């Protein structure tokens, strides 16, 4: 039977989506905080180091944009990461100064522990996580479409 907006169960599902999404986001923040703690870093330091490890060298401004932090905050974080030997600044050919993650940055053990804990509990593989990610993205696109349709004055006739 097709969904009917007048049906209370349909409304319950629509209300559950943002609630569950918010709960998932909260859990994701808690996970990042726990991983940061395991590495001895603050959450912003951890986020910056992960970005440098995953995306490669970048300027402080680029890192600030990617990490959604201010330039000043990223400069202070870069100083601390460099002081602890987790990152280094180096000039680029174009004269910019790039921040590089040290290849020995201590993220590996935290992620290894996470994988070793996560996978047995999940009893699944990366494919399952990719499926969930795809479903979330599809849900976001569907929601975007529904907002566009709902915002059109003649979209619904009563």
Secondary structure, 3 states (H helix, E strand, C coil): CCCCCCCHHHHHHHHHHHHHHHHHHHHHHHHHHHHHHHHCCCHHHHHHHHHHHHHCCECHHHHHHHHCCCHHHHHHHHHHHHHCCCEEEEECCCCCEEEEECCCCCCHHHHHHHHHHHHHHHCCCHHHHHHHHHHHHHHHHHHHHHHHHHHCCCCCCC
